[in-house]
Amino acid sequence: MDKPHKSYNCKSILISFCFLYLLFNHAPAHAENKNTTNILISEIHAKIKQYPGLTCGVCIKPSWFKNPININSDYIFPAASLIKIPIAVILLIKIDKKEISWDRILTLKHYHYAQGAGYLRTKKTGTKIKLREAFRLMLTISDNTAANMIIDLLGGVSSINKQIAVFGLKNTKLVTLLGDFKGANKTSPGDLAILLEKSLEGNLLSKSSKRILKNTLMDVENKSLIKKGLGKYTRFAHKTGTIGICVGDAGIIYLPFGKRITISIVVKRPFNSLNGQKFIREISRLVYENLR
C-alpha cells in the first residue's frame, strides 16, 4: 500500500511543479511585453511631438504580442503608391482562382501612361509586356504605368474597390488611376497592416502566391524609410509610397526564431518636407531596438 501512495505523491509534486513553472515562466513574459509596449508608445509619442508639422499614423503588430500598438492607425491618409499593395493582392487572388494567368500579355494603351516612378511611360503605345513583369515593375520600382495596366486588367477602379471592401478595409479606396499626385486615393496604417498579415501570413493567398508576393516585396528598391532603421541583414517585405504631401512605408519585418513585426507608418507632411522620411526612419529604429 505504501508504494502506490508514494507514486501518487510524486505525481502530485510533479503536477504542482509544472503548474508553478508555467505560471512563473509566462507571467514575466506578459509583464515584459506590456512594459515594452508602454515604453515604445511613450517614445513614439515623444517623437511625434518633435515634428509638429506632421500628421503621423503608426501601426505595429509584433507576432508575440496580444495587442498591436496603434497611434492614429485608422486616420485616413493619401495612399500614394501604398495603394499598390491591395492591387497586387487582388491580382494574386485571381491568379489563385485561375481566372488570370501569369503568362497573360498586356498591351500598353494611351490611357495607361502615368508620370512619376517607372520606365514603361517611356515605351510606345502598343508595347506588349507579360503580366509577371508588369507585377514586378509595379512593386519593385513602383511603376505607375504598370499599375494602371494591372488595374485595367482587374476590371477598373470600381471592381478593385469591391474587392477592397471584401477584405474589410474600411479606410482604403482607389479613386483614380496612378500617378495620383493630389492624394485622392486613400488608406490607413491599420488597413495596410491588416492586409499584409492576411496576405503574407494568413489564408488569403495560396502558398505559391504568398511566396511570390513576399519575395517581390523584399526586392522593393526604395530602402530609405523603415528599412533604414533596421539591422543590415534583417529581412523586410514592404512597399513604400511617396507624393508631395505624404510619405509612407508598410511591411513585415522577419526576425530570428520565427518572430515577425508587421509595421505600417504613414505621414502627411508639408509639401516635399524631408521630415516625413526622417520621422519614419526614427520610428523604425525605435521599434527595432525595443522589439528585436
One Martini backbone bead per residue (centre of mass of N, CA, C, O) as a GRO file, in nm:
protein
  292
    1MET     BB    1   0.053   0.065  -0.014
    2ASP     BB    2   0.301   0.263  -0.015
    3LYS     BB    3   0.371   0.286  -0.321
    4PRO     BB    4   0.117   0.424  -0.437
    5HIS     BB    5   0.137   0.668  -0.246
    6LYS     BB    6   0.414   0.763  -0.350
    7SER     BB    7   0.331   0.798  -0.647
    8TYR     BB    8   0.112   1.007  -0.596
    9ASN     BB    9   0.301   1.223  -0.473
   10CYS     BB   10   0.484   1.258  -0.721
   11LYS     BB   11   0.264   1.352  -0.913
   12SER     BB   12   0.180   1.600  -0.751
   13ILE     BB   13   0.452   1.741  -0.757
   14LEU     BB   14   0.482   1.754  -1.065
   15ILE     BB   15   0.226   1.918  -1.123
   16SER     BB   16   0.299   2.159  -0.944
   17PHE     BB   17   0.560   2.232  -1.088
   18CYS     BB   18   0.437   2.285  -1.369
   19PHE     BB   19   0.248   2.508  -1.283
   20LEU     BB   20   0.465   2.701  -1.169
   21TYR     BB   21   0.629   2.725  -1.428
   22LEU     BB   22   0.406   2.844  -1.606
   23LEU     BB   23   0.339   3.085  -1.431
   24PHE     BB   24   0.642   3.212  -1.412
   25ASN     BB   25   0.722   3.200  -1.718
   26HIS     BB   26   0.474   3.383  -1.840
   27ALA     BB   27   0.427   3.636  -1.670
   28PRO     BB   28   0.685   3.800  -1.738
   29ALA     BB   29   0.635   3.817  -2.043
   30HIS     BB   30   0.379   3.983  -2.025
   31ALA     BB   31   0.503   4.214  -1.861
   32GLU     BB   32   0.726   4.280  -2.064
   33ASN     BB   33   0.542   4.354  -2.301
   34LYS     BB   34   0.393   4.582  -2.157
   35ASN     BB   35   0.642   4.752  -2.096
   36THR     BB   36   0.742   4.782  -2.387
   37THR     BB   37   0.491   4.918  -2.496
   38ASN     BB   38   0.493   5.170  -2.314
   39ILE     BB   39   0.769   5.271  -2.400
   40LEU     BB   40   0.717   5.291  -2.707
   41ILE     BB   41   0.476   5.482  -2.699
   42SER     BB   42   0.624   5.711  -2.556
   43GLU     BB   43   0.846   5.748  -2.779
   44ILE     BB   44   0.657   5.811  -3.014
   45HIS     BB   45   0.519   6.060  -2.893
   46ALA     BB   46   0.782   6.219  -2.865
   47LYS     BB   47   0.839   6.230  -3.170
   48ILE     BB   48   0.583   6.373  -3.261
   49LYS     BB   49   0.646   6.639  -3.100
   50GLN     BB   50   0.905   6.701  -3.289
   51TYR     BB   51   0.664   6.705  -3.536
   52PRO     BB   52   0.423   6.941  -3.577
   53GLY     BB   53   0.393   6.928  -3.912
   54LEU     BB   54   0.284   6.639  -3.862
   55THR     BB   55   0.091   6.349  -3.966
   56CYS     BB   56   0.071   6.048  -3.771
   57GLY     BB   57   0.083   5.691  -3.852
   58VAL     BB   58   0.066   5.386  -3.641
   59CYS     BB   59   0.146   5.026  -3.689
   60ILE     BB   60   0.214   4.760  -3.446
   61LYS     BB   61   0.270   4.385  -3.491
   62PRO     BB   62   0.367   4.163  -3.292
   63SER     BB   63   0.350   3.816  -3.283
   64TRP     BB   64   0.389   3.813  -2.942
   65PHE     BB   65   0.147   3.997  -2.921
   66LYS     BB   66  -0.177   4.062  -2.839
   67ASN     BB   67  -0.142   4.374  -2.901
   68PRO     BB   68  -0.134   4.645  -3.074
   69ILE     BB   69   0.016   4.942  -3.195
   70ASN     BB   70  -0.185   5.244  -3.187
   71ILE     BB   71  -0.138   5.548  -3.393
   72ASN     BB   72  -0.350   5.663  -3.600
   73SER     BB   73  -0.442   5.392  -3.770
   74ASP     BB   74  -0.737   5.524  -3.885
   75TYR     BB   75  -0.620   5.730  -4.045
   76ILE     BB   76  -0.671   5.915  -4.340
   77PHE     BB   77  -0.465   5.878  -4.619
   78PRO     BB   78  -0.274   5.918  -4.860
   79ALA     BB   79  -0.156   5.647  -5.055
   80ALA     BB   80  -0.023   5.636  -5.303
   81SER     BB   81   0.174   5.345  -5.355
   82LEU     BB   82   0.019   5.172  -5.135
   83ILE     BB   83  -0.219   5.083  -5.328
   84LYS     BB   84  -0.051   4.838  -5.455
   85ILE     BB   85  -0.113   4.621  -5.252
   86PRO     BB   86  -0.413   4.551  -5.315
   87ILE     BB   87  -0.368   4.507  -5.616
   88ALA     BB   88  -0.179   4.262  -5.584
   89VAL     BB   89  -0.371   4.079  -5.421
   90ILE     BB   90  -0.601   4.063  -5.625
   91LEU     BB   91  -0.439   3.930  -5.846
   92LEU     BB   92  -0.354   3.672  -5.685
   93ILE     BB   93  -0.638   3.566  -5.645
   94LYS     BB   94  -0.698   3.528  -5.951
   95ILE     BB   95  -0.468   3.328  -5.992
   96ASP     BB   96  -0.562   3.114  -5.788
   97LYS     BB   97  -0.847   3.090  -5.958
   98LYS     BB   98  -0.768   3.096  -6.272
   99GLU     BB   99  -0.853   3.379  -6.418
  100ILE     BB  100  -0.539   3.428  -6.431
  101SER     BB  101  -0.228   3.456  -6.601
  102TRP     BB  102   0.111   3.512  -6.601
  103ASP     BB  103   0.116   3.495  -6.935
  104ARG     BB  104  -0.016   3.743  -6.975
  105ILE     BB  105  -0.072   3.991  -7.218
  106LEU     BB  106   0.010   4.328  -7.221
  107THR     BB  107  -0.122   4.642  -7.345
  108LEU     BB  108  -0.025   4.954  -7.423
  109LYS     BB  109  -0.213   5.237  -7.346
  110HIS     BB  110  -0.283   5.568  -7.340
  111TYR     BB  111  -0.432   5.548  -7.040
  112HIS     BB  112  -0.173   5.428  -6.879
  113TYR     BB  113  -0.020   5.668  -6.857
  114ALA     BB  114   0.244   5.782  -6.621
  115GLN     BB  115   0.379   5.958  -6.397
  116GLY     BB  116   0.679   5.903  -6.249
  117ALA     BB  117   0.736   5.609  -6.174
  118GLY     BB  118   0.922   5.446  -6.411
  119TYR     BB  119   0.950   5.308  -6.770
  120LEU     BB  120   0.685   5.264  -6.943
  121ARG     BB  121   0.640   5.571  -7.021
  122THR     BB  122   0.871   5.535  -7.261
  123LYS     BB  123   0.681   5.371  -7.420
  124LYS     BB  124   0.496   5.256  -7.668
  125THR     BB  125   0.218   5.221  -7.805
  126GLY     BB  126   0.168   4.861  -7.794
  127THR     BB  127   0.325   4.753  -7.587
  128LYS     BB  128   0.447   4.442  -7.466
  129ILE     BB  129   0.367   4.256  -7.154
  130LYS     BB  130   0.407   4.067  -6.897
  131LEU     BB  131   0.248   4.031  -6.608
  132ARG     BB  132   0.488   3.958  -6.426
  133GLU     BB  133   0.648   4.218  -6.497
  134ALA     BB  134   0.437   4.429  -6.414
  135PHE     BB  135   0.423   4.344  -6.119
  136ARG     BB  136   0.720   4.398  -6.052
  137LEU     BB  137   0.726   4.697  -6.132
  138MET     BB  138   0.503   4.802  -5.942
  139LEU     BB  139   0.674   4.726  -5.679
  140THR     BB  140   0.991   4.771  -5.703
  141ILE     BB  141   0.955   5.069  -5.881
  142SER     BB  142   0.665   5.189  -5.891
  143ASP     BB  143   0.502   5.154  -6.158
  144ASN     BB  144   0.234   5.331  -6.279
  145THR     BB  145   0.175   5.205  -6.555
  146ALA     BB  146   0.162   4.912  -6.460
  147ALA     BB  147  -0.072   4.959  -6.263
  148ASN     BB  148  -0.282   5.047  -6.480
  149MET     BB  149  -0.279   4.779  -6.634
  150ILE     BB  150  -0.384   4.610  -6.391
  151ILE     BB  151  -0.642   4.760  -6.333
  152ASP     BB  152  -0.766   4.699  -6.608
  153LEU     BB  153  -0.758   4.387  -6.582
  154LEU     BB  154  -0.945   4.400  -6.303
  155GLY     BB  155  -1.187   4.625  -6.403
  156GLY     BB  156  -1.112   4.861  -6.235
  157VAL     BB  157  -1.196   5.064  -5.981
  158SER     BB  158  -1.466   4.932  -5.882
  159SER     BB  159  -1.363   4.639  -5.859
  160ILE     BB  160  -1.145   4.695  -5.648
  161ASN     BB  161  -1.332   4.813  -5.425
  162LYS     BB  162  -1.495   4.557  -5.376
  163GLN     BB  163  -1.250   4.390  -5.272
  164ILE     BB  164  -1.164   4.575  -5.043
  165ALA     BB  165  -1.428   4.530  -4.883
  166VAL     BB  166  -1.385   4.223  -4.840
  167PHE     BB  167  -1.126   4.270  -4.657
  168GLY     BB  168  -1.214   4.512  -4.446
  169LEU     BB  169  -1.135   4.798  -4.567
  170LYS     BB  170  -1.244   5.116  -4.455
  171ASN     BB  171  -0.986   5.327  -4.556
  172THR     BB  172  -0.983   5.209  -4.854
  173LYS     BB  173  -0.934   5.384  -5.181
  174LEU     BB  174  -0.995   5.386  -5.527
  175VAL     BB  175  -1.026   5.675  -5.738
  176THR     BB  176  -0.760   5.669  -5.919
  177LEU     BB  177  -0.527   5.671  -6.119
  178LEU     BB  178  -0.201   5.650  -6.199
  179GLY     BB  179  -0.074   5.923  -6.080
  180ASP     BB  180  -0.148   6.042  -5.740
  181PHE     BB  181  -0.055   6.365  -5.651
  182LYS     BB  182  -0.320   6.465  -5.473
  183GLY     BB  183  -0.449   6.224  -5.288
  184ALA     BB  184  -0.720   6.054  -5.350
  185ASN     BB  185  -0.615   5.811  -5.251
  186LYS     BB  186  -0.682   5.571  -4.981
  187THR     BB  187  -0.553   5.514  -4.637
  188SER     BB  188  -0.427   5.307  -4.361
  189PRO     BB  189  -0.223   5.161  -4.139
  190GLY     BB  190  -0.424   4.941  -4.048
  191ASP     BB  191  -0.504   4.828  -4.324
  192LEU     BB  192  -0.221   4.743  -4.415
  193ALA     BB  193  -0.166   4.544  -4.184
  194ILE     BB  194  -0.399   4.354  -4.237
  195LEU     BB  195  -0.328   4.275  -4.533
  196LEU     BB  196  -0.043   4.168  -4.485
  197GLU     BB  197  -0.123   3.939  -4.292
  198LYS     BB  198  -0.331   3.793  -4.474
  199SER     BB  199  -0.130   3.749  -4.724
  200LEU     BB  200   0.152   3.649  -4.583
  201GLU     BB  201   0.016   3.483  -4.302
  202GLY     BB  202  -0.244   3.383  -4.409
  203ASN     BB  203  -0.544   3.267  -4.615
  204LEU     BB  204  -0.570   3.445  -4.882
  205LEU     BB  205  -0.327   3.279  -4.998
  206SER     BB  206  -0.127   3.095  -5.149
  207LYS     BB  207   0.183   2.975  -5.121
  208SER     BB  208   0.282   3.081  -5.393
  209SER     BB  209   0.177   3.378  -5.362
  210LYS     BB  210   0.325   3.443  -5.105
  211ARG     BB  211   0.609   3.406  -5.217
  212ILE     BB  212   0.591   3.615  -5.442
  213LEU     BB  213   0.521   3.859  -5.268
  214LYS     BB  214   0.754   3.850  -5.068
  215ASN     BB  215   0.990   3.860  -5.272
  216THR     BB  216   0.905   4.125  -5.408
  217LEU     BB  217   0.901   4.305  -5.147
  218MET     BB  218   1.210   4.251  -5.090
  219ASP     BB  219   1.285   4.406  -5.382
  220VAL     BB  220   1.245   4.677  -5.304
  221GLU     BB  221   1.435   4.964  -5.372
  222ASN     BB  222   1.316   5.132  -5.140
  223LYS     BB  223   1.540   5.175  -4.839
  224SER     BB  224   1.484   5.479  -4.683
  225LEU     BB  225   1.304   5.393  -4.442
  226ILE     BB  226   1.247   5.144  -4.249
  227LYS     BB  227   1.505   4.987  -4.335
  228LYS     BB  228   1.709   5.200  -4.212
  229GLY     BB  229   1.631   5.103  -3.897
  230LEU     BB  230   1.755   4.834  -3.952
  231GLY     BB  231   1.918   4.572  -3.979
  232LYS     BB  232   2.115   4.483  -4.235
  233TYR     BB  233   1.993   4.157  -4.238
  234THR     BB  234   1.703   4.232  -4.235
  235ARG     BB  235   1.399   4.120  -4.320
  236PHE     BB  236   1.185   4.304  -4.571
  237ALA     BB  237   0.843   4.326  -4.652
  238HIS     BB  238   0.754   4.594  -4.884
  239LYS     BB  239   0.592   4.929  -4.923
  240THR     BB  240   0.605   5.232  -5.079
  241GLY     BB  241   0.506   5.594  -5.046
  242THR     BB  242   0.521   5.897  -5.267
  243ILE     BB  243   0.433   6.234  -5.213
  244GLY     BB  244   0.432   6.557  -5.140
  245ILE     BB  245   0.207   6.511  -4.883
  246CYS     BB  246   0.325   6.203  -4.868
  247VAL     BB  247   0.455   5.927  -4.655
  248GLY     BB  248   0.531   5.563  -4.680
  249ASP     BB  249   0.540   5.241  -4.491
  250ALA     BB  250   0.485   4.878  -4.548
  251GLY     BB  251   0.529   4.572  -4.343
  252ILE     BB  252   0.748   4.282  -4.277
  253ILE     BB  253   0.940   4.175  -4.012
  254TYR     BB  254   1.208   3.936  -4.004
  255LEU     BB  255   1.295   3.728  -3.745
  256PRO     BB  256   1.421   3.531  -3.542
  257PHE     BB  257   1.240   3.247  -3.449
  258GLY     BB  258   0.966   3.342  -3.614
  259LYS     BB  259   0.961   3.635  -3.586
  260ARG     BB  260   0.738   3.929  -3.620
  261ILE     BB  261   0.672   4.263  -3.778
  262THR     BB  262   0.411   4.464  -3.822
  263ILE     BB  263   0.445   4.766  -4.029
  264SER     BB  264   0.292   5.107  -4.025
  265ILE     BB  265   0.384   5.421  -4.190
  266VAL     BB  266   0.219   5.744  -4.202
  267VAL     BB  267   0.277   6.077  -4.360
  268LYS     BB  268   0.177   6.399  -4.327
  269ARG     BB  269   0.303   6.683  -4.518
  270PRO     BB  270   0.477   6.913  -4.620
  271PHE     BB  271   0.583   6.983  -4.912
  272ASN     BB  272   0.860   6.778  -4.938
  273SER     BB  273   0.926   6.705  -4.655
  274LEU     BB  274   1.193   6.538  -4.488
  275ASN     BB  275   1.052   6.470  -4.212
  276GLY     BB  276   0.899   6.221  -4.296
  277GLN     BB  277   1.139   6.029  -4.336
  278LYS     BB  278   1.272   6.076  -4.062
  279PHE     BB  279   1.046   5.969  -3.885
  280ILE     BB  280   1.034   5.680  -3.993
  281ARG     BB  281   1.326   5.602  -3.920
  282GLU     BB  282   1.299   5.654  -3.612
  283ILE     BB  283   1.073   5.452  -3.556
  284SER     BB  284   1.212   5.204  -3.664
  285ARG     BB  285   1.446   5.209  -3.460
  286LEU     BB  286   1.275   5.182  -3.206
  287VAL     BB  287   1.144   4.913  -3.274
  288TYR     BB  288   1.401   4.745  -3.312
  289GLU     BB  289   1.537   4.803  -3.030
  290ASN     BB  290   1.278   4.696  -2.856
  291LEU     BB  291   1.197   4.405  -3.034
  292ARG     BB  292   1.443   4.213  -3.132
   0.00000   0.00000   0.00000
